[in-house]
């Protein structure tokens, strides 16, 4: 396995300077041209601007060998606009890359010269293998424990690389993007299947625990599956589709006409042509390898480019906990209180594993996110805010568990409203865990009113039968009815009795 550090070295400037201002990434693909501007060079930088233009510069390239003239004009116009946006946002650094179409077309170099003039900065044409590895970097930025095959389906190519333990294996690139397949197969899905099968025969060992699917066509595929399943959480990142269900949907979508695809409300007009061919590629990949699940990654090439530029210290940070830490710093009344609360309640959670520790940390850091909301909206509003927040590093189960815990932090031991049900995401143990976390924070806030240092005056401990709060005599008044009530609720959720010892 090759270390991703080797790739990062090639992407980083020789004299790297940590930028504080916005960072721009431009991705010139076969189908779209995209600009993403991040607020800074950090692990969980928010997106200041994210827009794309569907230009299809790779349309008809198999037939003509050249980039599509109208598509190139549209792409240059988009790049000129992107330049104005970047200048207006005072972008300090960035990276611009072009992929399959510009790499393979006879007039690709000419187009890049014009594109550099429009963008006003250098543009690198990526080799297919580098494109695959950078996309894998992006997947691992969002799913650090990714173990399987990353497959990035662009308009002109399918780029694949295995990932495990933060490292990448041998990369492969095949000319199977939807634009090329449409051209090669003359619009015949069966012929497209044959083309893909012949190419995949040359790739050794496509078996993997999971396929991490990157690309717009596969994101549209996931939206269709979500709609069909009536899935309760509309977040694409880390959405999992079991193999059997994915194969059934692939075969269904591959056989649909353009008119039929247009009738699917969750598919954008821009994806009408590409979706059936994206389904063909996914079907053949699943048939060729012993892949158990399809995992949708909203992170890919652009996120990989940004991740590769980060200093080692930033790359090593946990994306879930780091996002929650930043949210706490921005929104909490007293940000240090969440950290004090985590330490003070530690005796309640001595038996947790490392994943539950991450979830507990994030839950605590989100626990004061809604204090400015109207009291009638705090529980439900905070739940929705956390559930769909743009953080990575969390499965949908973890995301739902954290959001449910924040709901209980504000609502107490109330049952979830019916319209907020998370059917299939949380089991009974998860629901209990969310309740205990939320009630622990609720109890701590009632005791401290979020004042820094207040919890240190008291000791919390747990025995096989009790949850005990020790209160100094001089602070006896603090343990009034609200504290007694919330200690009782927490202890009950833990299957114990609450007790206050003054002395």
N, C-alpha and C positions, 0 to 999 in steps of 0.2 A: 504493500500500500504506500502511496506517495503522500508525504505530509503536505497539508494545505499551506504550511508556512512557506514552501517553495513558491507557490503561486502568489501568495501575498507579497513576497519579495519583488516579484516582477511587476506587480501592480502599483506598489508604493513608490513615490518619488524618492530619489537617492538621498536627498536631504529633507526628510519628512518634517514638516512643521505642523503642529497641532492647530487646526483652525477653530476659531470660536464662532465665526459667522456661518451663513448658509453654505451648503454643499450641493452642487447640481450633478445629476446623472442623466445623460441622454443615451437612449437605446434606439438605434435605427435598425429595425427588423424588416423582414420580408413583407409583413402585412401592415405593421404600424410603426409610427415614430413616437417615442414617449419621452417626456420630461418629468423628472421627479426632483424637487428641491427639498432637502432636509434642513431643519433649522440649525443643525450643528453637526460636528463630527463626534458623535457619541453613540453609545450602545442602543439607546431608546429614543433617538432623535425623532421628533414629530415631523410630519410632512407639511411644509408650507404650501407647496403646489404640486399637483399630480395631474397631468393631463396627457392625452394621446390624440394622435390624428391617424385615422385609418387611410393609408396612402396606397398600400398594395404595390410597392415598387417591384415585388417579385412575381407579379401576375404575368402569365404567358412566357415565363423565362425559359422553360424547358423547350418550348417551340422556337423562340426567337434567339435565345442565348443572351439576351440583353435585358436590362432593367426597363420596366414599363415607363414610357415617356410621360404620360399624364400623372402617374404615381410619383415620379421623380419631381415634377413641378410642384405637386402638393406637398411633398416632403420638404423641399427647399423653402416653401412658404411657411411651413410649420416651424422649421429650424430658425427662420428669421424672427418669428414670433417668440420662440423660446429664448432667443438671445435678448430680446427686449425685456422679457420677464426676469431673466437671470440678472440683467444689469439693474433693473428696478429693485430687485431684492438684495442687491449688493452681494452677490455670490462671491465667496472667497476662493473656493476650490471646486474641483469636480472631475468628472471623467465622461468622455463621450466615446461610444463604441458602435460599430456596425457589424452585422452578423451575416447570415448565409447568403442573402441575395447580393449584397455588395461584394462579398468574398468571391462569388462564383461567376458573376456576370462579366461579359467581355467589356462592358463600359462601366464596371464597378469603380475602377480607380478614377475615372473622369468624374463620376458622380460624387465621389468622396471629396475631390478637390473643390467642387462647387458647394458641397455641404459644409466644408470647413470655412469657406468664405461667408456662408449664410450664418453659421453658428458662431463664428469669430474665434474659435479655439480648435486645437487639434482633435482629430477623430481617428481612433484605432480600429482597424479591421481585425476582428478576432478570428483565430483558427477555430475550427469546429471543436477540437478537443479542449481548448481553453474556454470556449463558450460553455461547454458541459461542466467543467470544473468550477467555473465562477457561479453558474446556476446552483451547483451543489453547495458552494459556500453560502449562498443565499438560503437554501433549505436548512442548512445546519445553523444559520443565524437565528432562524425562527423555531427550529426543532433540534436543539443541541444533541439529543440522544438518538437522532435518526439512524436507522439501521436497515438498509435495503438498497434499492436501485432508484436513483434520481433520474427522471426522464423529463426533459424540457422540450415541449412541442411548440416550435415557432411556426411562422408562416411558410418557411422554406426548408426547415430541417428538424430532425429528431435527434437530440443530443442526450447521451446517457452516460452515467458514471455511478458505480457502487459507492456507498458511504457507510462507514462504521467507526465508532469511537473517535469522531472528529477528523477522520482521514478519508481520502478518496482513493479509488482504485483506477484501473485503466479506463480511459474515456473513449467513447465511440460517437461518431456522428454519421447520420444517414439522411439522404435527401427526401424525407417523407413528410415535410410540412404540408398542411392542407392545400395551399396554393399550388405546390408542385404536383401533389397527387391528383388534383382536379385536372391539371394540364396533362399529366402523363396518362391518366386513365380515361381521358375524354368523357369524364362524368359518369363512369361506370364503377359503382362500388365494388362489384365482384372482381373487376380487373385491379382496382386499388388494393384489395386484399392480397391478390397474387403478388403484386409488386412489393408490398410490405413483407410478406412471408419470405420471398427470395432474399431480401436484404437482411432480415433477422437471422437467417440460417448461418450467416457469416459471423455472428456475434456469439462468442463462447459463454455458456452458463448465464442464462437470463433468469435463473431462479433466485428469489429473494424473499425475505419475510414480508416486505411491503414495497409497493411502487409509490414513490413520492412524485406526484403529477404536477408539473409546472406548465403554465401557459394558458392563454385566454380561452382556447377551445375547450380545454379540460375544466376550467372554472365554470364555463357555461354548462358543461355536462353535469357538474356537481349541483348547480342550481336546479336543473331539471330533476335530479334525484331527490333533492331536498323537497321540492314541490310535490313530487309523487309520494314521498314518505310522510308528508305533513310534519316535517321535522321542526321541533320547537325552537331551534336556535339558528338564526340566519347569519352565521359566521363561517366563511369559507376556510380560513386557516385551520388546519388540522382536522378537517372534516373527513371521516372515514367511511368508505363504501366497501362492503364485503365483496369478495371476488364473484360469487354467484350472482349477486344483484347487479354488479357492474357489467358482467357479461350479458345479462339479459337486456339491460338498458342500451348497451353498445349495439346489439343486433337490432333493437327496435329503431334507434335513431339513425343507424347507417342506412336503413331502408326507406327513410322518409324523403319526400320531395321537398324542394325549397318552399313551396306553398304550405306544406304541412308543418315544416319547422317554424315558419312565420307565425303560425297559430299558437305556438308555445309562448305564453306571455313572459316567462322569465328569461327568454333568449333575446338578446339585443339584435336589432336588424343587421348590425355589423358582423354577427356571428352566424347568420343564416346559412351562408355557403360553407363555412369551415366546420361547423359542428358535426355533420354526418361523417366527414373525413377524419376528424379528430376521434370520433367513435370507432372508426375502422382501425386506426392505429392502436388505440387502447385495447380493443378486442384482440388483435393479433399479438400484442405484447403479452397480454394475460394468458393467451393460449400457448404461447411459446415458452413461458416460464412458470414455475410453481410459485406464483405470487398469491399470498393470502388476502391482502387488503390493498385498496387504492387509498392513499392518503393525499388529500389535496393540500398543496403548499401555495399560499398566496405570495410567498417569498421566492424569488428566483434571481435572474441575472442582475437586475438593478440593485436589489438588496445585497447580493454577493459583492458587487463592485463597491458599495458603500462599506460593507463589513470588512473587506480586505484592506481598506484604507485606515482602519482604526488602529490605534496603538494596542499592543498586546494586553495591557491592563483593561482596556475597554472591552476587547473581544472576550475576555475571560469572565465578564460579569453575567449573572443570571438574568435573562431578558424579562422574565416575569417579575422577579423581586425588584429589579432595577426600575421597571416601569412603575410598580406600586410605590417604591421609595420616592420617585419623582412626583407622583400624584400626591403623596402625603405631604411632601415639602411645599407643594403649590396650594393645597386645599385645606389642610388640617388647621385647627385653631392654634395648637401648640405641637408642631411636628415631632419634637423629641418625645412626646408622651407615648406615641405608638411603640417606640423602641423600649421605653421603660415598661410599658404594659406587657410586651413580649417576654421580657426577663422576669417580671413579677409573677406572671401566670405560668411560668415554666413548670412548677410542680404538678400542674394538672395534666401535663402532656409528656411525661417521662418516657412513655412506651412507643412514641410515634417513630415512623421510618423517615428517611430523608425526603421523600416526596411530600409526605404530610407536613414536614417542617417547612418546606417551601410554601405550601398552601397556607399554613398558619401565618407565616410571615406576611404574605401578600394580604391575607384577610385583615390582619391587624393594621397594616399600612393603609388600607382602604377604609378603615372603620370610622373615620371622621370626615368622610367625603361629602356628606349631605347636610352638614350643620346649617348651611345657608338656605336650604330648601324650606318651603312651607311645611310645618309639622305634619299635615295630612298627607304629604307626598314623600316624606323622607324614606320610608321603608321601600315602597314600590319604586320611587325614583332612583334611589341608590342601587337597588337590585338591577334595574335596567341599565344604568350607567356602567356598572362593573361588568355585567354579563356581556356587553357588546363592545367594551373598551378595546382599543387597538393594540393590545399587548400580545407578545408571542411567548413561546416556552411553556405553553399549557395546553393540555388536551381539552376537549369539550367537557369532559367530566370534571376536570379540575376547575375550569372556568365557571361551570354551573355551581360547584361546591362553594367556591369563593363568594360568588354573587349571593347564594342562598344564606351564607353566614352573615354577610353584611345586611341582608334583609332582617335577619333575626336580631342583629345588633340594635336595630331601630324598633322592631315590632315586638320583641320579646319572644315568648313561646307560642305566639299565634300561628295558626296553620296558614299555609300559602293560599292566596286567593286562587280560584279555579283557573282564571285566565293566565296565571303565571306558572302553571304546571310545567314541569320539565320531564315529561314522560320519557322513560328509557335512558335518561342521562345519569340519574342518581339512584342508587339502591337504598335500602333501609339504613344500612350502616353509614352511607354518605349523608343521608338526611339527618341522622343523629349527630354526626360529626359537625355538620354545618350549624345545627342548633347549639351544640356545646360551645363552639367558637363564638358565635354571635352573642350568646348569653354571658360568656367570659368577658367580652369587651363591654357589654352593657353594664355588667356589675362593676368593672374597673372604672368606667366613666362616672357611674353614680357615686363612687367612693372619692374620686379625685376631681371631678368636674373638669378633667383634662389639664389640670395645673401641673406644670413641670415639678418633679420631685415629690409630689404628694403621696404617691403609692409607696415610697420608701419608708414612710412612717409606720407601715403595717406589714404584717407577714401573712402570706397565704400558704396553706399546706393542705394536703389531702391524706386521709387514712382510708383503710378498707371500708369504713362505714360513714365517714364524715368529710365535708369540706369545711375547713376551719379558718376563720379570719381572726388574727390576733391584733387587738387595738390597744395602744397605750392609754392609761387612765386619763392623761391630760387631753386625749383626743376622743374621749368616749362619746361626745355629742355628735361626732361625724357618723356614727353607726346608727342612724335613725331609721325610720320606717322604710324609706326607699332602698337603703342598703340592705336591710334585713330581707325585704321582699325579693330583691334581685339575687342575693346570695342563695335564698331558698330555691328560686327557679333554676339557678345554675347547678346547685347540688342535686336537685331532683333529676335533671337531665343526665347527671353522672351516676344516677342510682344510689345517691347518698343523702344524708341529712346535712343541713347547714347549721353551723354553730359559730357564735361570736364570743371570743374570750377577751375580757377586758382586764388589764393588769400590767 
